[in-house]
């Protein structure tokens, strides 16, 4: 079943190349009739994940210390 793509924008360059930007009824974007990838899964290395977790934990600990310090004053 072919999707009904509504053209939103068309462009032409001086070299003769161009394209059309469109959207279908489901909200999927298209460039020259081909679907545009709008999401991609990102896989980080293990040490980047550990660093992010350590940074988040440090932030939570600093917030707790700040709240306790605020209450004591």
Secondary structure, DSSP 8 states (H G I E B T S, - for coil): -----EEEEEEE-TTS-EEEEEE-TT--EEETTEE----------HHHHHHHHHHHHHHHHHHHHHHHHHHH-
